[in-house]
Amino acid sequence: MNDADLERYRQHLLALREDLASIRASSEDARATVQLDQQSVGRLSRMDAIQGQQMAQASERRRVVERQRIDAALERIAAGDFGDCFLCGEPIDPRRLAIDPAATRCVACVDR
């Protein structure tokens, strides 16, 4: 893989990481602790608020995992190991990397 391709993947990964940070900041209120004030909110409204909070927290956990995948891909670029399958060592198809630049396995190994 040439330097221009690596730089393009690096820029894509950095943009993805920035998007995740932006989403994290905008969803902070949704993940906050639900107040259980009996006077201001009915029981069903509290249940809805708790469910919404739990869904927001689950989304945040998925974003954390995605951020870790992105950071690992950026480390592989820096180390010169980017684009090789973790299992078989063969190059990952550039079309797969275009869709998911943090991919760690080629299509053949994913299908196994």
C-alpha positions in Angstrom: 0.0 0.0 0.0 1.5 3.4 -1.0 1.8 6.4 1.3 -1.0 8.3 -0.4 -3.4 5.5 0.3 -2.3 5.2 3.9 -2.7 9.0 4.4 -6.2 8.8 2.9 -7.1 6.0 5.3 -5.6 7.9 8.2 -7.6 11.0 7.4 -10.8 8.9 7.1 -10.1 7.3 10.5 -9.4 10.6 12.1 -12.7 12.0 10.7 -14.6 9.0 12.1 -13.0 9.5 15.5 -14.0 13.2 15.4 -17.6 12.2 14.5 -17.7 9.8 17.5 -16.5 12.5 19.8 -19.1 14.9 18.6 -21.9 12.3 19.0 -20.6 11.5 22.5 -20.8 15.2 23.5 -24.3 15.7 22.1 -25.7 12.6 23.9 -24.3 13.3 27.3 -27.6 14.5 28.7 -29.4 11.3 27.5 -26.9 9.2 29.4 -27.2 11.2 32.6 -28.8 9.8 35.8 -32.6 9.8 35.7 -34.1 11.8 38.5 -36.8 9.9 40.4 -38.8 12.8 41.7 -42.3 11.5 42.4 -43.8 15.0 42.2 -42.7 16.0 38.7 -42.8 12.7 36.7 -45.2 9.8 36.6 -44.1 6.2 36.9 -44.5 5.5 33.2 -42.6 8.6 32.3 -39.8 7.6 34.6 -39.7 4.1 33.1 -39.5 5.7 29.6 -36.7 8.0 30.8 -34.8 5.0 32.3 -35.2 3.0 29.1 -33.9 6.0 27.1 -31.0 6.4 29.4 -30.1 2.7 29.1 -30.3 2.8 25.3 -28.0 5.9 25.3 -25.6 4.2 27.6 -25.6 1.1 25.3 -24.9 3.3 22.3 -22.0 4.9 24.2 -20.5 1.5 24.9 -20.7 0.7 21.2 -19.0 4.1 20.4 -16.2 3.3 22.9 -15.6 -0.1 21.1 -15.6 1.7 17.7 -13.1 4.3 19.0 -10.8 1.5 20.2 -11.0 -0.1 16.7 -10.2 3.3 15.1 -7.3 3.9 17.5 -5.9 0.5 16.8 -6.1 1.0 13.0 -4.3 4.4 13.4 -1.6 2.5 15.4 -1.3 -0.1 12.6 -0.8 2.7 10.1 2.0 4.2 12.2 3.6 0.8 12.7 3.4 -0.1 9.0 1.0 -3.1 9.6 -2.2 -1.5 8.2 -4.2 -3.4 5.7 -3.0 -6.9 6.5 -5.4 -9.6 7.8 -4.7 -10.6 11.4 -5.5 -14.3 10.7 -3.9 -15.1 7.4 -1.6 -12.1 6.9 -2.8 -11.5 3.3 -3.7 -7.9 2.3 -7.3 -6.9 3.0 -9.2 -5.8 -0.1 -9.1 -2.0 -0.5 -12.8 -2.1 -1.2 -13.4 -3.6 2.3 -11.0 -1.0 3.9 -13.0 1.8 2.1 -16.1 0.6 3.9 -14.5 -0.1 7.2 -10.9 1.2 7.5 -10.6 -0.4 11.0 -11.2 -3.9 9.6 -8.7 -6.4 10.8 -9.6 -9.5 8.8 -10.0 -10.2 5.1 -13.4 -11.4 3.7 -12.2 -15.0 3.4 -11.2 -15.1 7.0 -14.4 -13.5 8.1 -16.4 -16.1 6.2 -14.6 -19.0 7.9 
